[in-house]
Amino acid sequence: MSSKYDHPIPARIMHQINLVCMVVMVATGFFIHKPNFSLLGIDMNLARYTHFIIAFIILLNSVTRIYWSIFGAPRDIKYFLPEKENKGKLFATMSYYYFLRKTKPKTSKYNGWQKATYVIWTFALWFMALTGFAMLWKTNPFWASVVDLFGGLSMIHAIHYLVMWFFVFTVMFHVYLVLFDDFKSFLVMFFGIKPDQEEVY
């Protein structure tokens, strides 16, 4: 019998793609924002080219994940929607995360905070694409109107940069929670190993 920690292979592959893309996007994005700072030793043209190619890959991955959650075999879209198992446990869960409560409330596969984070990440990702493409194609009439909508090129650049930090901090918190609170799920997601050490397919 599978446990709540199980993640099918397609979900795991898409998760790893997101992980790699996110790391590359942040690294190249930070270099584009601060040209004098580079841990990669690459030039600006290569950084921009890589940044936008990876942007298309992560967007395609996002669309694939949404489609798979609705039409794939597990139809796991239900895990991202409100569930009765989580009702009234939002603050109790947060209290547990901040060490104000010793026991973790029993919830569905994803608690309310996880659901909210995953949904916000999806919208934030597409927002980043919108603002990023607007900066890339700023001379195009449509994208120029998007730039104007956000108050100009400097403003849309600042917003894009700030949302990047939202991803950085929330991903760091996500990693912390997985490693220290749900290590079994980490084993499944990265190595396909269930808590009983059996491979998950």
Backbone as numpy.savetxt, mean C-alpha at the origin, in Angstrom:
# Nx Ny Nz CAx CAy CAz Cx Cy Cz
-7.05 -27.97 7.17 -7.91 -26.77 7.17 -7.02 -25.53 7.17
-7.36 -24.57 6.32 -6.57 -23.35 6.27 -6.89 -22.46 7.46
-5.93 -21.64 7.83 -6.13 -20.72 8.94 -6.41 -19.34 8.43
-6.72 -18.43 9.35 -7.01 -17.06 8.93 -5.76 -16.36 8.39
-4.59 -17.00 8.58 -3.36 -16.40 8.12 -3.06 -16.73 6.66
-3.86 -17.60 6.07 -3.58 -18.03 4.70 -3.76 -16.90 3.70
-2.84 -16.84 2.76 -2.93 -15.90 1.65 -2.62 -16.68 0.39
-3.58 -16.77 -0.53 -3.35 -17.53 -1.77 -2.17 -16.96 -2.56
-1.61 -17.78 -3.42 -0.43 -17.39 -4.20 -0.65 -16.09 -4.98
-1.78 -15.91 -5.70 -1.97 -14.64 -6.43 -1.90 -13.42 -5.51
-2.51 -13.51 -4.33 -2.48 -12.38 -3.39 -1.06 -12.11 -2.93
-0.30 -13.17 -2.70 1.07 -13.01 -2.24 1.95 -12.39 -3.33
1.76 -12.82 -4.57 2.54 -12.26 -5.68 2.25 -10.77 -5.84
0.98 -10.41 -5.80 0.61 -9.01 -5.95 1.12 -8.18 -4.77
1.14 -8.79 -3.59 1.67 -8.10 -2.42 3.17 -7.82 -2.60
3.91 -8.80 -3.10 5.36 -8.61 -3.30 5.63 -7.57 -4.39
4.80 -7.56 -5.42 4.95 -6.55 -6.47 4.75 -5.17 -5.87
3.72 -5.03 -5.05 3.47 -3.75 -4.38 4.66 -3.33 -3.54
5.22 -4.29 -2.81 6.34 -4.00 -1.93 7.54 -3.48 -2.72
7.93 -4.20 -3.77 9.08 -3.80 -4.57 8.83 -2.45 -5.23
7.63 -2.29 -5.80 7.30 -1.02 -6.47 7.33 0.14 -5.48
6.80 -0.08 -4.28 6.76 0.99 -3.28 8.17 1.43 -2.90
9.07 0.48 -2.70 10.45 0.81 -2.34 11.11 1.61 -3.46
10.94 1.16 -4.70 11.55 1.85 -5.83 10.93 3.24 -6.02
9.61 3.33 -5.87 8.93 4.62 -6.03 9.42 5.64 -5.01
9.54 5.21 -3.76 9.99 6.13 -2.70 11.45 6.54 -2.94
12.30 5.57 -3.28 13.71 5.87 -3.50 13.92 6.84 -4.66
13.29 6.56 -5.79 13.43 7.44 -6.95 12.70 8.75 -6.74
11.53 8.69 -6.09 10.76 9.91 -5.84 11.50 10.87 -4.93
12.16 10.33 -3.90 12.91 11.18 -3.00 14.09 11.82 -3.71
14.72 11.08 -4.61 15.84 11.62 -5.38 15.36 12.72 -6.33
14.18 12.51 -6.95 13.62 13.53 -7.84 13.32 14.81 -7.05
12.84 14.63 -5.82 12.53 15.79 -4.97 13.81 16.46 -4.46
14.82 15.66 -4.13 16.08 16.17 -3.60 17.22 15.67 -4.50
17.47 16.31 -5.64 18.47 15.82 -6.60 19.87 15.65 -6.03
20.20 16.41 -4.99 21.54 16.32 -4.42 21.72 15.11 -3.52
20.59 14.41 -3.26 20.65 13.25 -2.38 20.39 12.00 -3.20
21.33 11.11 -3.26 21.14 9.87 -4.01 21.92 8.74 -3.38
21.17 7.71 -2.97 21.81 6.50 -2.47 22.04 5.52 -3.61
21.49 5.84 -4.77 21.52 4.90 -5.88 22.60 5.25 -6.91
23.08 6.48 -6.88 24.09 6.89 -7.84 23.57 6.96 -9.26
22.29 7.33 -9.43 21.70 7.41 -10.76 21.44 8.88 -11.11
21.28 9.15 -12.41 21.01 10.52 -12.82 19.51 10.79 -12.81
19.14 12.04 -12.98 17.74 12.46 -12.87 16.86 11.81 -13.95
17.35 11.74 -15.17 16.54 11.16 -16.25 16.21 9.70 -15.96
17.20 8.95 -15.49 16.95 7.54 -15.17 16.00 7.42 -13.99
16.14 8.29 -13.01 15.26 8.27 -11.84 13.82 8.53 -12.25
13.62 9.53 -13.08 12.26 9.87 -13.53 11.67 8.76 -14.39
12.48 8.25 -15.31 12.00 7.17 -16.18 11.59 5.96 -15.35
12.44 5.58 -14.40 12.13 4.44 -13.52 10.89 4.71 -12.69
10.81 5.92 -12.15 9.68 6.30 -11.29 8.35 6.13 -12.01
8.27 6.60 -13.23 7.00 6.55 -13.95 6.70 5.18 -14.55
7.72 4.43 -14.91 7.49 3.05 -15.37 6.93 2.22 -14.21
7.55 2.36 -13.04 7.08 1.63 -11.86 5.68 2.09 -11.48
5.37 3.37 -11.70 4.02 3.87 -11.40 2.98 3.11 -12.23
3.26 2.89 -13.50 2.33 2.14 -14.35 2.21 0.69 -13.87
3.31 0.11 -13.43 3.28 -1.27 -12.97 2.43 -1.40 -11.71
2.60 -0.48 -10.76 1.85 -0.58 -9.50 0.37 -0.27 -9.72
0.07 0.59 -10.68 -1.34 0.86 -11.01 -1.98 -0.37 -11.64
-1.27 -1.01 -12.55 -1.77 -2.23 -13.17 -1.97 -3.31 -12.11
-1.04 -3.39 -11.18 -1.15 -4.35 -10.09 -2.37 -4.05 -9.22
-2.63 -2.78 -9.00 -3.79 -2.36 -8.20 -5.09 -2.77 -8.88
-5.17 -2.53 -10.18 -6.38 -2.91 -10.93 -6.55 -4.43 -10.89
-5.45 -5.15 -11.07 -5.50 -6.61 -11.04 -5.98 -7.11 -9.69
-5.47 -6.49 -8.62 -5.86 -6.91 -7.26 -7.33 -6.66 -7.00
-7.83 -5.52 -7.45 -9.25 -5.21 -7.26 -10.12 -6.20 -8.04
-9.73 -6.45 -9.29 -10.47 -7.40 -10.13 -10.46 -8.79 -9.49
-9.28 -9.22 -9.03 -9.16 -10.56 -8.44 -9.96 -10.67 -7.15
-10.02 -9.57 -6.37 -10.78 -9.62 -5.12 -12.28 -9.78 -5.37
-12.72 -9.34 -6.54 -14.15 -9.44 -6.86 -14.47 -10.71 -7.63
-13.63 -11.06 -8.60 -13.93 -12.18 -9.49 -13.02 -13.39 -9.31
-11.97 -13.25 -8.52 -11.07 -14.37 -8.29 -11.72 -15.46 -7.46
-11.07 -16.61 -7.40 -11.64 -17.76 -6.69 -12.03 -17.46 -5.24
-11.17 -16.78 -4.44 -11.54 -16.55 -3.03 -12.60 -15.47 -2.86
-12.71 -14.55 -3.88 -13.62 -13.40 -3.77 -13.43 -12.72 -2.41
-12.20 -12.34 -2.13 -11.89 -11.81 -0.79 -12.26 -10.34 -0.62
-13.04 -9.78 -1.53 -13.52 -8.41 -1.37 -14.28 -8.26 -0.05
-14.87 -9.37 0.40 -15.65 -9.34 1.65 -14.79 -8.96 2.85
-13.49 -9.29 2.78 -12.61 -8.98 3.89 -12.29 -7.48 3.99
-12.56 -6.74 2.93 -12.27 -5.31 2.92 -13.52 -4.47 3.19
-14.65 -5.14 3.38 -15.92 -4.47 3.67 -16.25 -4.63 5.15
-17.15 -3.80 5.69 -17.53 -3.94 7.11 -18.07 -5.33 7.40
-17.67 -5.90 8.55 -18.12 -7.22 8.97 -18.58 -7.16 10.42
-19.56 -7.96 10.74 -20.13 -7.92 12.09 -19.12 -8.32 13.16
-18.14 -9.14 12.79 -17.13 -9.57 13.77 -16.29 -8.40 14.30
-16.26 -7.30 13.54 -15.45 -6.14 13.93 -16.26 -5.03 14.60
-17.56 -5.19 14.66 -18.43 -4.13 15.16 -18.08 -3.76 16.60
-17.87 -2.48 16.83 -17.61 -1.97 18.17 -16.22 -2.26 18.72
-15.30 -2.70 17.86 -13.97 -3.10 18.36 -12.85 -2.19 17.85
-13.22 -1.08 17.24 -12.22 -0.21 16.64 -11.27 0.37 17.70
-11.82 0.94 18.74 -10.97 1.58 19.76 -10.29 0.56 20.66
-10.94 -0.58 20.85 -10.31 -1.65 21.64 -9.08 -2.17 20.91
-9.18 -2.27 19.60 -8.04 -2.73 18.80 -6.91 -1.72 18.85
-7.24 -0.44 18.73 -6.21 0.59 18.80 -5.55 0.62 20.18
-6.34 0.40 21.23 -5.79 0.36 22.58 -4.78 -0.78 22.71
-5.08 -1.90 22.07 -4.15 -3.03 22.08 -2.85 -2.67 21.37
-2.97 -2.00 20.21 -1.80 -1.61 19.44 -0.89 -0.66 20.24
-1.51 0.18 21.08 -0.73 1.15 21.85 -0.44 0.68 23.27
-0.55 -0.62 23.47 -0.19 -1.26 24.75 -1.04 -0.77 25.92
-2.26 -0.34 25.64 -3.18 0.07 26.69 -4.13 -1.06 27.07
-4.01 -2.14 26.34 -4.86 -3.31 26.55 -4.01 -4.55 26.32
-4.12 -5.53 27.20 -3.27 -6.72 27.11 -3.76 -7.72 26.08
-5.05 -7.84 25.92 -5.60 -8.84 25.00 -6.09 -8.19 23.71
-5.85 -8.88 22.62 -6.29 -8.38 21.31 -7.73 -8.80 21.05
-8.60 -7.85 20.71 -10.00 -8.20 20.42 -10.09 -9.19 19.27
-11.00 -10.12 19.34 -11.20 -11.09 18.28 -11.96 -10.43 17.14
-11.36 -10.43 15.97 -11.98 -9.79 14.80 -11.99 -10.76 13.63
-12.45 -10.28 12.49 -12.39 -11.08 11.27 -10.95 -11.08 10.75
-10.73 -11.56 9.55 -9.36 -11.67 9.01 -8.63 -10.34 9.13
-9.30 -9.24 8.77 -8.72 -7.91 8.92 -9.59 -7.10 9.89
-8.95 -6.46 10.86 -9.74 -5.63 11.77 -10.09 -4.31 11.09
-10.87 -3.50 11.77 -11.35 -2.26 11.17 -10.26 -1.32 10.72
-9.17 -1.24 11.50 -8.06 -0.36 11.14 -7.34 -0.87 9.90
-7.19 -2.18 9.80 -6.55 -2.74 8.61 -7.39 -2.48 7.37
-8.69 -2.71 7.48 -9.57 -2.47 6.33 -9.47 -1.03 5.86
-9.54 -0.10 6.83 -9.49 1.32 6.49 -8.17 1.67 5.82
-7.07 1.13 6.36 -5.76 1.41 5.81 -5.63 0.91 4.38
-6.08 -0.32 4.13 -5.95 -0.88 2.78 -6.78 -0.10 1.77
-7.97 0.32 2.18 -8.83 1.09 1.27 -8.23 2.47 1.02
-7.74 3.12 2.09 -7.12 4.45 1.94 -5.88 4.35 1.08
-5.09 3.29 1.26 -3.89 3.10 0.43 -4.26 3.06 -1.05
-5.34 2.38 -1.38 -5.76 2.27 -2.78 -6.10 3.63 -3.36
-6.91 4.40 -2.61 -7.27 5.74 -3.09 -6.05 6.66 -3.14
-5.18 6.54 -2.13 -3.97 7.37 -2.09 -3.04 7.04 -3.26
-2.98 5.76 -3.61 -2.14 5.34 -4.73 -2.62 5.98 -6.03
-3.91 5.96 -6.25 -4.46 6.55 -7.47 -4.36 8.08 -7.44
-4.43 8.65 -6.25 -4.23 10.09 -6.11 -2.80 10.45 -6.49
-1.85 9.62 -6.04 -0.45 9.85 -6.39 -0.24 9.76 -7.89
-0.94 8.83 -8.53 -0.84 8.70 -9.98 -1.39 9.95 -10.66
-2.53 10.45 -10.16 -3.15 11.64 -10.73 -2.20 12.84 -10.65
-1.66 13.08 -9.47 -0.78 14.24 -9.29 0.56 14.03 -10.01
1.05 12.80 -10.01 2.31 12.51 -10.69 2.22 12.70 -12.19
1.15 12.17 -12.79 0.98 12.33 -14.23 0.73 13.79 -14.60
0.07 14.52 -13.70 -0.17 15.95 -13.95 1.16 16.71 -14.02
2.09 16.33 -13.14 3.41 16.98 -13.18 4.21 16.54 -14.40
4.06 15.29 -14.80 4.80 14.76 -15.94 4.33 15.39 -17.24
3.00 15.48 -17.42 2.43 16.00 -18.66 1.78 17.37 -18.43
2.49 18.23 -17.72 1.92 19.54 -17.33 1.61 20.45 -18.51
2.19 20.19 -19.68 1.90 21.03 -20.85 0.65 20.57 -21.61
0.20 19.35 -21.30 -1.04 18.86 -21.91 -2.23 19.63 -21.32
-3.17 20.08 -22.15 -4.29 20.88 -21.64 -5.07 20.24 -20.49
-5.33 18.93 -20.60 -6.08 18.27 -19.54 -5.29 18.25 -18.23
-4.04 17.81 -18.32 -3.23 17.70 -17.11 -2.86 19.07 -16.57
-2.77 20.06 -17.44 -2.52 21.43 -16.98 -3.70 21.92 -16.14
-4.91 21.49 -16.52 -6.09 21.87 -15.74 -6.08 21.20 -14.37
-5.53 19.98 -14.31 -5.41 19.30 -13.02 -4.41 20.03 -12.13
-3.31 20.48 -12.72 -2.31 21.24 -11.97 -2.95 22.51 -11.42
-3.71 23.21 -12.25 -4.38 24.43 -11.82 -5.39 24.15 -10.71
-6.05 23.00 -10.80 -7.04 22.62 -9.79 -6.41 22.51 -8.41
-5.16 22.08 -8.37 -4.46 21.92 -7.09 -3.68 23.16 -6.68
-3.81 24.24 -7.44 -3.17 25.49 -7.05 -1.81 25.75 -7.64
-1.47 25.05 -8.72 -0.20 25.30 -9.37 0.79 24.17 -9.20
1.87 24.25 -9.96 2.84 23.17 -10.00 3.55 22.97 -8.66
3.92 24.05 -7.99 4.63 23.92 -6.71 3.72 23.30 -5.65
2.44 23.67 -5.68 1.50 23.13 -4.69 1.25 21.64 -4.93
1.05 21.25 -6.18 0.78 19.83 -6.46 2.03 18.99 -6.18
3.20 19.57 -6.38 4.45 18.88 -6.05 4.55 18.66 -4.55
4.19 19.69 -3.76 4.25 19.58 -2.30 3.26 18.54 -1.79
2.06 18.53 -2.36 1.04 17.57 -1.94 1.49 16.15 -2.26
2.03 15.96 -3.45 2.53 14.65 -3.88 3.63 14.16 -2.92
4.50 15.06 -2.54 5.60 14.74 -1.63 5.08 14.36 -0.25
4.10 15.10 0.26 3.53 14.82 1.58 2.81 13.47 1.62
2.10 13.15 0.55 1.40 11.86 0.50 2.41 10.71 0.46
3.58 10.96 -0.16 4.64 9.95 -0.13 5.00 9.61 1.31
5.11 10.62 2.17 5.44 10.37 3.57 4.32 9.65 4.30
3.08 9.88 3.87 1.97 9.11 4.43 2.19 7.63 4.16
2.59 7.28 2.94 2.87 5.89 2.61 4.05 5.36 3.42
5.10 6.15 3.53 6.29 5.71 4.27 5.93 5.36 5.70
5.24 6.25 6.40 4.96 6.03 7.81 3.93 4.92 8.04
2.91 4.85 7.20 1.90 3.81 7.38 2.45 2.43 7.02
3.32 2.37 6.02 3.94 1.09 5.67 4.88 0.65 6.79
5.60 1.59 7.38 6.47 1.25 8.51 5.65 0.69 9.67
4.50 1.30 9.94 3.64 0.83 11.02 3.08 -0.54 10.68
2.74 -0.73 9.42 2.23 -2.01 8.94 3.27 -3.11 9.14
4.52 -2.82 8.79 5.60 -3.79 8.96 5.80 -4.10 10.44
5.78 -3.07 11.27 5.94 -3.26 12.71 4.86 -4.19 13.26
3.61 -3.95 12.89 2.51 -4.76 13.41 2.61 -6.21 12.94
3.00 -6.39 11.68 3.11 -7.75 11.15 4.22 -8.52 11.85
5.37 -7.88 12.02 6.51 -8.58 12.61 6.34 -8.85 14.10
5.71 -7.95 14.80 5.64 -8.08 16.26 4.28 -8.54 16.78
3.26 -8.48 15.93 1.94 -8.88 16.40 1.33 -10.01 15.58
1.80 -10.19 14.34 1.18 -11.19 13.47 2.25 -11.85 12.62
3.28 -12.36 13.28 4.43 -12.92 12.57 4.03 -14.13 11.72
2.99 -14.86 12.16 2.52 -16.02 11.40 2.05 -15.59 10.01
1.38 -14.43 9.96 0.92 -13.93 8.68 2.09 -13.55 7.79
3.16 -13.03 8.39 4.38 -12.70 7.65 4.97 -13.95 7.01
5.00 -15.06 7.76 5.54 -16.31 7.24 4.74 -16.80 6.04
3.43 -16.65 6.12 2.58 -17.09 5.01 2.78 -16.19 3.80
2.75 -14.87 4.03 2.82 -13.92 2.92 4.13 -14.01 2.15
5.24 -14.20 2.86 6.54 -14.18 2.19 7.09 -15.57 1.86
6.72 -16.56 2.64 7.31 -17.88 2.44 6.28 -18.98 2.19
4.99 -18.63 2.25 3.96 -19.63 2.02 3.91 -20.69 3.09
4.34 -20.35 4.31 4.38 -21.32 5.40 3.29 -21.01 6.42
2.42 -21.97 6.65 1.38 -21.83 7.66 1.99 -21.99 9.05
1.26 -21.61 10.09 1.78 -21.77 11.45 2.23 -23.19 11.77
1.63 -24.19 11.11 2.03 -25.56 11.37 3.18 -26.01 10.45
3.77 -24.98 9.73 4.93 -25.21 8.87 4.59 -25.95 7.58
3.32 -26.03 7.22 2.96 -26.63 5.96 2.89 -25.55 4.90
3.25 -25.90 3.66 3.20 -24.91 2.60 1.75 -24.60 2.23
1.53 -23.34 1.86 0.19 -22.89 1.48 0.13 -22.69 -0.03
-0.88 -23.26 -0.65 -1.01 -23.10 -2.11 -2.34 -22.42 -2.43
